Amino acid sequence: MPAKNIGIKGVEPPAKECNDPKCPWHGGVKVRGTILQGVVVSAKMHNTVVVRHDYVKYIRKFRRYERRHKHIHAHNPPCINAKEGDVVIIGETRPLSKTVSFVVLGIVKRSGER
């Protein structure tokens, strides 16, 4: 079964196939809402990664920006298989577990590449 179109431009479907029901490409999970980019900081859980999303926040009193970050738990389908250090694109889905409401859509840059 080939990968289906998830309706997000700029994200290529994975070359491998999987039979994961929580995969947006080969399963039944729909992606809606926020699309973010971040770096995988931990891939120790089963089919789940922790993504660090960096952003800037404007502080009106000082008329400057400050850097902030969040750690987001995201489902990692076996067909994508992101590792620590990879730059990934994640998309918001329905809640997949207690802490996971995002899924990895693709890898922008592998950790060993330049």
C-alpha positions in Angstrom: 0.0 0.0 0.0 1.6 3.3 -1.1 1.8 6.3 1.2 -1.4 8.5 1.1 -1.5 12.2 0.7 -1.7 13.9 4.1 -2.3 17.4 2.6 0.8 19.1 3.8 3.1 20.8 1.2 6.8 20.5 1.5 6.8 17.1 3.3 7.8 14.1 1.3 6.3 10.6 2.1 8.8 8.1 3.6 10.4 5.5 1.3 9.7 2.6 3.7 6.2 1.2 4.4 4.9 0.3 7.8 1.7 -1.1 9.3 1.5 1.2 12.3 -2.2 2.4 12.9 -0.9 5.7 14.3 1.2 6.6 11.2 -0.2 9.5 9.2 1.2 8.1 6.0 0.1 4.4 6.3 -2.4 4.4 9.2 -5.6 6.2 10.2 -4.3 9.3 12.0 -5.2 12.7 10.5 -2.9 15.7 10.9 -4.6 19.0 11.8 -3.6 22.1 13.6 0.0 23.2 14.2 3.0 22.2 12.1 6.4 22.7 14.0 10.0 22.0 13.4 12.5 21.0 16.0 15.4 18.8 17.1 15.0 15.3 18.5 16.6 15.3 22.0 15.6 11.9 23.2 14.5 8.7 21.3 14.5 6.3 24.2 10.8 5.6 24.4 9.1 3.0 22.2 7.8 4.7 19.0 8.0 8.1 20.7 10.6 10.9 20.6 11.0 14.2 22.5 11.4 17.2 20.2 12.9 20.5 21.4 11.1 23.4 19.7 12.9 26.8 19.9 11.0 30.0 19.4 11.3 33.7 20.4 9.0 35.7 22.6 8.8 39.5 22.5 9.2 41.3 25.9 7.3 44.6 25.6 8.9 46.3 28.7 12.5 45.9 27.4 11.5 46.0 23.7 13.6 42.9 23.0 13.1 39.3 22.2 14.1 36.3 24.4 14.7 32.8 23.3 12.5 30.1 24.7 12.0 26.4 24.1 9.5 23.6 24.7 9.9 19.8 24.8 7.1 18.1 22.8 6.4 14.4 22.8 5.7 13.1 19.4 4.9 9.7 17.9 7.7 8.3 15.8 6.4 5.8 13.1 8.7 2.9 12.2 8.7 4.1 8.5 10.4 7.4 9.5 12.4 6.2 12.6 14.0 9.6 13.7 17.1 9.4 15.9 18.6 11.8 18.4 20.0 14.9 16.8 17.7 14.8 13.7 15.8 18.0 12.7 12.2 16.9 12.1 8.8 18.3 11.2 6.0 17.4 13.5 2.3 17.9 13.1 -0.6 18.1 15.6 -3.1 15.2 15.8 -5.7 13.9 18.1 -4.4 12.7 21.5 -2.5 9.5 20.9 -1.7 8.9 24.5 -1.6 10.8 27.8 1.3 13.1 26.7 1.5 12.6 22.9 -0.6 14.8 20.6 2.0 15.2 17.8 3.4 12.9 15.1 6.7 13.0 13.2 5.9 13.8 9.5 9.4 13.8 8.1 13.1 14.4 8.7 14.6 17.6 7.4 18.2 16.8 8.3 19.8 13.7 9.7 22.2 14.1 12.7 25.3 12.9 10.8 24.7 15.1 7.7 25.8 18.7 7.1 
